[in-house]
């Protein structure tokens, strides 16, 4: 037993090293990219739409790049480990960029004016203003990035394209897949126990301490200024409602993003016109398009069905924790630990409990993948609600259903909308696991009949990059259109409640 436990601890340690390397790289890239996008109009117009699109892509979309860039050009285990770290970065990076961007762009104008008065150079502004301002938000997003990275850890450590399989020699993902493929119950049990232990230790010894350090730089002016209210960012995270020049910047960004969508659609039409003379290729694209739309429709129904269940759980739970419970910090710590336990490691056990029902299993994975986004978004948003809300409740003696309707539900709506955007995006990313998951050695744990996640897995397994391109193009276009035309308008309606 002890050798087996030691082996699991060793493999988990290897995975944690990869996770921390990926997190460190993501923090550095996210910090400077977010600051650059917030401070430069030209870079803003280029970077933010690209990041918006990249964060919607499932990790499978980056597998060919991991193969062709790292595995083919770097020797042996160096290439494999570099590819795994790269794949983890693609799941961690984007929300860190958005968090830093939101923090810097929402800086009160007094800070930049003082920088001009004292003639601070770029390095001094970076060290004394931008980085300190970004740290609290970056700390929040870093915790979420870690949970996302753990979700895709198994998929990252064992990946394939076509008939070629690639895997690291040591990693907790390898242990889980080996246990699931061989039916080794004890190995699976030990792997889960050690994994959870590592999650708790990391949360308490690293993230809690970093959070306390980052909050030392929290700008209290954000809370005092009446005009600084939280609002909706186009795809990820929490933003701040501003007036004047900064608000105009956000409007310009929104309008430009719409033009990007139109340009993408026009580019797709032109692409088809250019290749129209190639009848076989055009025929393949048309066939793939029909298959893609059908797969998209099935996944859409599964994802929104799971999202309705998420709302049914997250709204009352969040209201209880925020308004009715006196132990919000303890609940938040518990939620952070639970959110760091990815559904992928529970998948084999859950598959046994539901007797291999692929539809029910996919629902559970979708539910777990989006639940914490909504809960954390609601809690983060309501931290900045005016204190007068509680005073109104006490003065008018609002209780029960009346308090829920007049106070609680209205207060959390901005967080619900923001969490919905990030949560549903997470569900789309999780489709590659929820709709098809193989434990190796030919053992398939779950496989739905039709779905976008399964189609992407099939395209990758057959090395059909054209099919993968059509699938991803349709999925990204759908997510962008829904985010722009649905969520943004919904948020504008609910955001005026406490203006």
LUMROSE-105331 format. One line per 8 residues: their letters; for each residue x, y, z of C-alpha. Coordinates in Angstrom, 1 decimal. Each point is the difference from the previous one (the first is absolute). Layout:
BEGIN
A = X/Y/Z | ...
% end
This chain:
BEGIN
XXXXXXXX = 0.0/0.0/0.0 | 2.8/2.5/1.0 | 1.8/-0.4/-3.4 | -3.3/0.7/-1.8 | -0.7/3.1/2.1 | 3.6/1.2/-0.5 | -0.4/-0.4/-3.7 | -3.2/2.1/0.0
XXXXXXXX = 1.6/2.7/2.1 | 3.0/0.1/-2.4 | -2.3/0.2/-3.1 | -2.1/2.7/1.7 | 3.1/2.0/0.8 | 1.1/-0.1/-3.7 | -3.5/1.3/-1.0 | 0.2/2.8/2.6
XXXXXXXX = 3.4/1.1/-1.3 | -1.5/0.2/-3.5 | -3.0/1.9/1.3 | 2.1/2.6/1.9 | 2.3/0.5/-3.1 | -3.1/0.5/-2.1 | -1.6/2.4/2.6 | 3.2/2.0/0.2
XXXXXXXX = 0.3/0.4/-3.7 | -3.7/0.9/-0.2 | 0.3/2.7/2.7 | 3.0/1.6/-1.7 | -1.7/0.0/-3.5 | -3.4/0.9/1.5 | 1.4/2.9/2.0 | 1.9/1.8/-2.8
XXXXXXXX = -2.6/-0.9/-2.7 | -2.9/1.4/2.2 | 1.9/3.2/0.8 | 1.0/0.5/-3.6 | -3.5/-0.4/-1.2 | -1.4/2.3/2.7 | 2.6/2.8/-0.7 | 0.2/-0.1/-3.8
XXXXXXXX = -3.0/0.6/-2.2 | 1.8/-1.6/-3.0 | 0.8/-3.2/1.9 | -3.4/0.0/1.6 | -1.6/-0.3/-3.4 | 2.2/-2.9/-1.0 | 0.5/-1.9/3.2 | -3.3/-0.1/1.8
XXXXXXXX = -2.1/-1.4/-3.0 | 2.7/-2.6/-0.5 | -0.1/-1.0/3.7 | -3.8/0.0/-0.1 | 0.1/-2.6/-2.8 | 2.9/-2.1/1.4 | -1.6/-0.5/3.4 | -3.1/-1.6/-1.6
XXXXXXXX = 2.1/-2.7/-1.8 | 0.1/-3.4/1.6 | 3.4/-1.3/1.0 | -0.2/-2.5/-2.8 | 0.4/2.8/-2.5 | 3.5/0.6/1.3 | 1.1/-3.7/-0.3 | 1.3/0.3/-3.5
XXXXXXXX = 2.1/3.0/1.0 | 1.4/-1.9/3.0 | 1.0/-2.9/-2.3 | 1.5/2.0/-2.9 | 1.7/2.7/2.1 | 1.3/-1.9/3.0 | 0.0/-3.8/-0.6 | 1.4/0.1/-3.5
XXXXXXXX = 2.8/2.5/0.7 | 1.0/-0.7/3.6 | 1.7/-3.3/1.0 | -1.8/-2.8/2.0 | -1.5/0.9/3.4 | 1.0/3.6/-0.4 | -2.4/0.4/-2.9 | -2.8/-2.0/1.7
XXXXXXXX = 0.2/2.0/3.2 | 0.2/3.3/-1.9 | -3.1/-1.0/-1.9 | -1.9/-0.9/3.2 | 1.0/3.3/1.6 | -1.1/1.9/-3.1 | -3.4/-1.7/0.0 | -0.5/0.9/3.7
XXXXXXXX = 0.9/3.6/-0.7 | -2.7/0.1/-2.7 | -2.5/-0.8/2.6 | 1.4/2.4/2.7 | 1.0/3.2/-1.9 | -3.0/1.7/-1.3 | -2.0/0.9/3.1 | 3.3/1.3/1.6
XXXXXXXX = 0.4/2.4/-3.0 | -3.6/1.2/0.4 | 0.4/0.5/3.8 | 3.1/2.1/-0.4 | -1.6/1.9/-2.9 | -3.1/0.8/2.1 | 2.1/1.1/3.0 | 2.2/2.4/-1.9
XXXXXXXX = -2.6/1.5/-2.3 | -2.2/0.7/3.1 | 2.7/2.0/1.8 | -1.2/3.4/1.2 | 1.3/2.8/-2.1 | 1.7/1.5/3.1 | 2.7/-2.7/-0.2 | 1.0/0.7/-3.5
XXXXXXXX = -0.1/3.8/0.6 | 2.3/-0.4/3.0 | 2.4/-2.1/-2.1 | 0.2/2.9/-2.5 | 0.5/2.6/2.7 | 2.9/-2.0/1.5 | 1.3/-0.9/-3.5 | 0.1/-3.7/0.6
XXXXXXXX = 1.6/-1.9/-2.8 | -1.5/-3.2/-1.4 | 1.9/-2.3/2.4 | -1.1/2.1/3.0 | -3.6/0.0/-1.0 | 0.1/-3.7/-0.5 | 1.5/-0.7/3.4 | -1.9/2.6/2.0
XXXXXXXX = -3.4/0.2/-1.7 | -0.9/-2.7/-2.5 | 1.4/-3.1/1.6 | -1.3/0.8/3.5 | -3.4/0.9/-1.5 | -0.1/-3.3/-1.9 | 1.1/-2.3/2.9 | -3.4/-0.4/1.8
XXXXXXXX = -1.9/-0.8/-3.1 | 2.8/-2.2/-1.3 | -0.1/-1.9/3.3 | -3.7/-0.7/-0.5 | 0.5/-1.1/-3.6 | 3.1/-2.1/0.9 | -2.1/-2.1/2.4 | -2.5/-0.7/-2.8
XXXXXXXX = 2.7/-0.6/-2.5 | 1.5/-2.7/2.3 | -3.4/-1.8/0.1 | -0.3/0.2/-3.7 | 3.5/-1.4/-0.5 | -0.7/-2.9/2.3 | -3.2/-0.8/-2.0 | 2.1/-0.4/-3.2
XXXXXXXX = 3.0/-1.6/1.7 | -0.9/-3.6/-0.9 | -0.8/1.0/-3.6 | 3.3/1.9/-0.2 | 2.2/-2.7/1.4 | -1.3/-2.6/-2.4 | -0.9/1.3/-3.5 | 0.0/-1.3/-3.5
XXXXXXXX = -0.5/1.0/-3.6 | -0.8/-2.5/-2.7 | 1.6/-3.4/0.9 | 2.8/1.7/2.0 | -0.3/-0.1/3.8 | 2.0/2.2/2.3 | 0.3/-0.2/3.8 | 2.3/1.1/2.8
XXXXXXXX = 1.8/-2.7/2.0 | -1.1/1.4/3.3 | -3.2/1.8/0.8 | -3.3/-0.3/1.9 | -1.8/-0.1/-3.3 | 1.9/-3.1/-0.9 | -0.9/-1.6/3.3 | -3.7/0.8/-0.5
XXXXXXXX = -0.1/-1.4/-3.5 | 1.9/-3.1/1.0 | -2.3/-0.6/2.9 | -3.1/0.5/-2.2 | 1.4/-2.2/-2.9 | 1.1/-2.9/2.3 | -2.9/0.2/2.5 | 2.5/0.4/2.9
XXXXXXXX = -2.4/1.3/2.6 | 2.7/0.5/2.7 | 2.2/2.0/-2.4 | -2.9/2.2/-0.9 | -1.0/0.5/3.7 | 3.6/0.9/1.0 | 0.3/2.4/-3.0 | -3.2/1.9/1.0
XXXXXXXX = 1.0/0.2/3.7 | 3.5/1.3/-0.8 | -1.3/2.4/-2.7 | -2.5/1.5/2.5 | 2.7/0.3/2.6 | 2.3/1.8/-2.4 | -3.0/2.3/-0.9 | -0.6/0.9/3.7
XXXXXXXX = 3.6/0.6/0.8 | 0.5/2.2/-3.1 | -3.1/2.0/0.8 | 1.1/0.6/3.7 | 3.7/0.5/-0.4 | 0.1/1.8/-3.4 | -3.2/1.6/-1.2 | -1.2/1.2/3.4
XXXXXXXX = 3.4/1.7/0.7 | 0.2/1.5/-3.5 | -3.5/1.3/0.4 | 0.9/1.7/3.3 | 3.1/1.5/-1.6 | -1.9/1.2/-3.1 | -2.8/1.6/2.1 | 2.6/2.3/1.6
XXXXXXXX = 0.0/1.8/-3.3 | -3.8/0.2/-0.3 | -1.1/3.5/-0.9 | -2.6/1.0/2.5 | -1.1/2.9/-2.3 | -1.7/-2.6/-2.2 | -2.4/-0.7/2.8 | -0.6/3.6/1.0
XXXXXXXX = -0.6/1.5/-3.4 | -3.7/0.0/-0.7 | 0.5/-0.2/-3.8 | 2.2/-3.1/0.2 | -2.6/-2.9/-0.3 | 0.7/-3.4/-1.3 | -1.1/-0.8/-3.5 | 0.3/-2.5/-2.8
XXXXXXXX = 3.1/-0.8/-2.0 | -0.6/-1.4/-3.5 | 1.1/-3.5/0.8 | 1.7/-0.5/3.3 | 0.0/1.1/3.6 | -1.2/3.1/1.8 | 0.5/3.5/-1.2 | -0.8/3.4/1.4
XXXXXXXX = -2.6/2.5/-1.3 | 1.7/3.3/-0.6 | -0.9/3.3/-1.3 | 1.8/2.5/-2.4 | 3.1/-1.0/-1.9 | 0.3/-3.6/1.3 | -3.7/-0.7/-0.8 | 0.6/1.3/-3.5
XXXXXXXX = 3.0/-2.4/-0.4 | -2.2/-2.9/0.9 | -2.6/1.1/-2.5 | 2.6/0.3/-2.7 | 1.2/-3.5/0.9 | -3.5/-1.4/-0.2 | -0.7/1.7/-3.4 | 3.4/-1.2/-1.3
XXXXXXXX = -0.7/-3.6/1.2 | -3.2/0.0/-2.0 | 1.9/1.0/-3.1 | 2.4/-2.9/0.6 | -2.9/-2.4/0.0 | -1.3/1.5/-3.3 | 3.5/-0.2/-1.4 | 0.3/-3.7/1.0
XXXXXXXX = -3.3/-0.8/-1.7 | 1.0/1.9/-3.1 | 3.4/-1.8/0.0 | -1.7/-3.4/0.2 | -2.2/0.9/-3.0 | 3.0/1.2/-2.0 | 1.8/-3.2/1.0 | -2.8/-2.1/-1.5
XXXXXXXX = -0.1/2.1/-3.1 | 3.8/-0.4/-0.6 | -0.2/-3.7/0.4 | -3.2/-0.4/-1.9 | 1.9/-1.3/-3.0 | 1.3/-2.9/2.0 | -3.2/-2.1/-0.1 | 1.3/-2.9/2.2
XXXXXXXX = 1.1/2.3/2.7 | -3.2/2.0/-0.2 | -2.0/-3.1/0.2 | 1.9/-1.1/3.1 | -0.6/3.3/1.7 | -3.7/-0.1/-0.8 | -0.3/-3.5/1.5 | 2.0/1.0/3.0
XXXXXXXX = -2.1/3.1/0.5 | -3.2/-2.1/0.3 | 1.7/-2.4/2.4 | 1.3/3.0/2.0 | -3.3/1.8/0.3 | -1.7/-3.3/1.1 | 2.7/-0.6/2.6 | -0.2/3.6/1.2
XXXXXXXX = -3.7/-0.2/0.4 | 0.2/-3.1/2.2 | 2.7/1.4/2.2 | -1.9/3.3/0.2 | -3.0/-1.8/1.5 | 2.2/-2.0/2.5 | 1.9/3.1/1.1 | -3.1/2.2/0.5
XXXXXXXX = -1.8/-2.8/1.8 | 2.9/-0.3/2.4 | 0.2/3.8/0.4 | -3.7/0.2/1.1 | 0.9/-2.6/2.7 | 3.0/2.1/1.0 | -2.2/3.1/0.4 | -2.4/-2.0/2.2
XXXXXXXX = 2.9/-1.0/2.3 | 2.3/3.1/-0.1 | -2.6/2.7/0.5 | -1.5/-1.2/3.3 | 3.4/-1.2/1.3 | 1.7/3.3/-0.8 | -2.8/2.0/1.6 | 0.3/-2.1/3.2
XXXXXXXX = 3.8/0.4/0.2 | 0.0/3.7/-0.7 | -3.1/1.4/1.8 | -1.1/-2.6/2.5 | 3.2/-1.8/1.2 | 2.5/1.5/2.3 | 2.8/-2.3/-1.2 | 0.6/1.3/-3.5
XXXXXXXX = 3.8/-0.4/0.2 | -0.2/-3.6/1.1 | -2.5/-0.8/-2.7 | 2.2/1.8/-2.6 | 3.0/-2.0/1.0 | -2.0/-3.3/-0.2 | -1.3/1.0/-3.5 | 3.5/0.8/-1.1
XXXXXXXX = 1.2/-3.4/1.1 | -2.9/-1.8/-1.6 | 0.4/2.0/-3.2 | 3.6/-1.1/-0.2 | -1.0/-3.7/-0.2 | -0.6/-0.5/-3.7 | -2.9/-2.0/-1.3 | 2.4/-2.0/-2.2
XXXXXXXX = 1.4/-1.9/2.9 | -3.4/-0.9/1.3 | -1.3/-1.1/-3.5 | 0.8/-3.7/0.3 | -1.7/-0.2/3.4 | -3.0/1.9/-1.1 | -0.2/-2.2/-3.1 | -0.4/-3.0/2.2
XXXXXXXX = -2.6/1.7/2.1 | -2.2/0.9/-3.0 | 0.6/-3.5/-1.6 | 1.8/1.5/-3.0 | -2.9/2.2/-1.1 | 1.9/2.4/-2.3 | -2.8/2.7/-0.1 | -0.3/0.1/3.8
XXXXXXXX = 3.8/0.0/0.4 | 0.4/2.8/-2.5 | -2.6/2.0/1.9 | 1.9/-0.4/3.3 | 3.3/1.0/-1.6 | -1.6/3.1/-1.6 | -1.6/0.9/3.4 | 3.2/-0.3/2.0
XXXXXXXX = 2.0/1.9/-2.7 | -2.2/3.1/0.1 | -1.3/0.0/3.6 | 2.9/1.8/1.7 | 0.3/2.7/-2.6 | -3.5/1.2/0.8 | 0.4/-0.3/3.8 | 3.4/1.8/0.1
XXXXXXXX = -1.3/2.7/-2.4 | -3.0/0.7/2.2 | 2.1/0.2/3.2 | 2.7/2.2/-1.7 | -2.6/2.4/-1.3 | -2.0/0.4/3.2 | 3.2/0.8/2.0 | -0.3/3.5/-1.5
XXXXXXXX = -3.7/0.6/0.6 | -0.8/3.2/2.0 | -0.5/-0.4/3.7 | -3.4/1.8/-0.3 | -1.5/-3.3/-1.2 | 0.1/-1.5/3.4 | -1.2/3.3/1.5 | -3.1/0.0/-2.3
XXXXXXXX = -0.7/-3.6/1.0 | 0.1/0.8/3.7 | -1.9/3.3/-0.2 | -2.9/-1.6/-2.0 | 0.2/-3.3/1.9 | 0.2/-2.0/-3.3 | 0.0/-3.7/0.6 | -0.7/-3.3/-1.7
XXXXXXXX = -1.3/0.0/-3.6 | -0.2/3.8/0.0 | 3.7/0.4/0.9 | 0.9/-2.6/-2.7 | -2.0/1.7/-2.6 | 0.8/3.7/0.8 | 3.6/-0.3/1.3 | 1.8/-3.3/-0.5
XXXXXXXX = -0.9/-0.9/-3.6 | 0.5/3.5/-1.3 | 3.3/0.3/1.7 | 1.5/-3.1/-1.5 | -1.3/0.4/-3.5 | 3.2/1.7/-1.4 | 2.1/-2.8/1.4 | -2.4/-2.6/-1.4
XXXXXXXX = 0.3/1.4/-3.5 | 3.8/0.2/0.2 | 0.2/-3.4/1.5 | -2.3/-1.3/-2.8 | 2.4/1.2/-2.7 | 3.1/-1.5/1.6 | -1.9/-3.2/1.2 | -1.5/-0.8/-3.4
XXXXXXXX = 3.4/0.7/-1.7 | 1.5/-2.5/2.5 | -2.7/-2.5/-0.8 | 0.8/0.3/-3.7 | 3.7/-0.7/0.8 | -1.0/-3.0/2.1 | -1.9/-1.5/-2.9 | 3.1/-1.8/-1.1
XXXXXXXX = -0.1/-2.0/3.3 | -3.8/-0.1/0.7 | -0.9/-1.4/-3.4 | 2.9/-2.4/-0.6 | 2.7/-1.3/2.4 | 2.4/-2.9/-0.5 | 2.1/-1.5/2.7 | 2.4/-1.5/-2.5
XXXXXXXX = 0.4/-3.7/-1.0 | -3.2/0.3/-1.9 | -2.1/0.6/3.1 | -2.6/2.8/-0.7 | -1.6/1.3/3.2 | -2.6/2.2/-1.7 | -1.0/0.7/-3.5 | -3.2/1.8/-1.1
XXXXXXXX = -1.7/-0.7/-3.3 | 0.5/3.5/-1.5 | 1.6/3.1/1.4 | 2.7/2.7/-0.6 | 2.4/-1.4/2.6 | -0.2/-3.5/-1.5 | 0.4/1.4/-3.5 | 3.1/1.8/1.0
XXXXXXXX = 1.5/-3.1/1.6 | -0.9/-2.0/-3.2 | 1.6/2.7/-2.2 | 3.2/0.0/2.1 | 0.2/-3.8/0.1 | -0.3/-0.3/-3.8 | 2.4/2.9/-0.5 | -2.7/1.8/-1.9
XXXXXXXX = 1.1/3.6/0.5 | -2.5/1.3/-2.6 | -2.9/-1.4/2.0 | 1.4/1.4/3.2 | 0.3/3.4/-1.6 | -3.6/0.0/-1.1 | -1.2/-1.2/3.4 | 2.0/2.7/1.9
XXXXXXXX = -1.1/2.7/-2.4 | -3.6/-0.7/0.5 | 0.3/-0.3/3.8 | 2.0/3.2/0.4 | -2.4/1.9/-2.3 | -3.0/-1.2/2.0 | 1.5/0.9/3.4 | 1.1/3.4/-1.1
XXXXXXXX = -3.4/0.9/-1.5 | -1.8/-1.2/3.1 | 2.3/1.9/2.3 | -0.3/3.2/-2.0 | -3.7/0.0/-0.8 | -1.4/-1.7/3.1 | 2.2/0.3/3.1 | 1.1/3.5/-0.5
XXXXXXXX = -3.6/1.3/-0.4 | -1.2/-2.0/3.0 | 2.7/1.5/2.2 | -0.7/3.5/-1.1 | -3.6/-0.6/1.2 | 0.9/-1.4/3.4 | 3.0/2.2/0.6 | -2.1/3.1/0.7
XXX = -1.7/-1.4/3.1 | 2.4/1.7/2.5 | 1.2/2.9/-2.2
% end
